[in-house]
């Protein structure tokens, strides 16, 4: 985001979906040290859920997946504030 791209995608499958959702919420609410380096406002541009079939050890497994798109709006914090 420092280079001007204000959109980020968080993609996860299976058990890591909980972490992806928590990460998106931390960014959206701007909690914590890393999230404090984000633009003034993070908005949810969309959430997509789907199911994927993957091959594991010769068998097919079905895994749920999630894709969260966030967009940063506003000014980036000053680096000198750290």
SVG drawing of the C-alpha trace seen along z (x, -y; Angstrom):
<svg xmlns="http://www.w3.org/2000/svg" viewBox="-19 -12 29 55">
<polyline fill="none" stroke="black" stroke-width="0.4" points="0.0,0.0 3.0,-2.3 3.5,-2.1 -0.1,-3.3 -2.0,-0.1 -4.8,-0.4 -6.5,3.0 -5.5,6.3 -6.9,9.8 -6.8,12.3 -7.3,15.9 -7.5,19.0 -8.8,22.6 -9.8,25.1 -8.8,24.5 -6.9,21.3 -10.1,19.4 -10.6,18.4 -7.2,16.7 -8.0,14.9 -11.3,13.6 -9.5,12.4 -6.8,10.7 -9.4,8.9 -11.2,7.6 -7.9,6.5 -7.1,4.5 -10.7,3.1 -10.7,2.0 -7.1,0.9 -6.1,2.7 -2.5,3.4 0.9,2.2 0.9,3.5 -2.7,2.4 -1.7,-1.1 0.4,-1.4 -2.6,-1.1 -4.6,-3.9 -7.2,-5.9 -10.0,-3.6 -10.2,0.0 -13.4,1.1 -14.7,4.5 -15.1,4.6 -16.4,8.2 -16.3,11.7 -16.4,14.8 -16.8,18.3 -16.4,21.4 -15.5,25.1 -12.4,26.5 -11.6,30.1 -7.9,31.0 -5.9,34.3 -4.3,35.6 -2.5,38.9 -4.5,40.2 -7.9,39.2 -10.0,36.1 -10.8,33.9 -13.3,31.1 -12.2,27.9 -14.0,24.7 -12.2,21.5 -12.7,17.7 -11.5,14.6 -11.8,11.3 -11.0,8.0 -10.2,4.9 -9.6,1.4 -7.7,-1.3 -9.2,-4.8 -7.4,-8.0 -3.9,-9.0 -1.2,-6.6 0.3,-7.2 3.6,-9.1 6.6,-6.8 7.9,-9.2 5.0,-8.3 6.6,-4.9"/>
</svg>
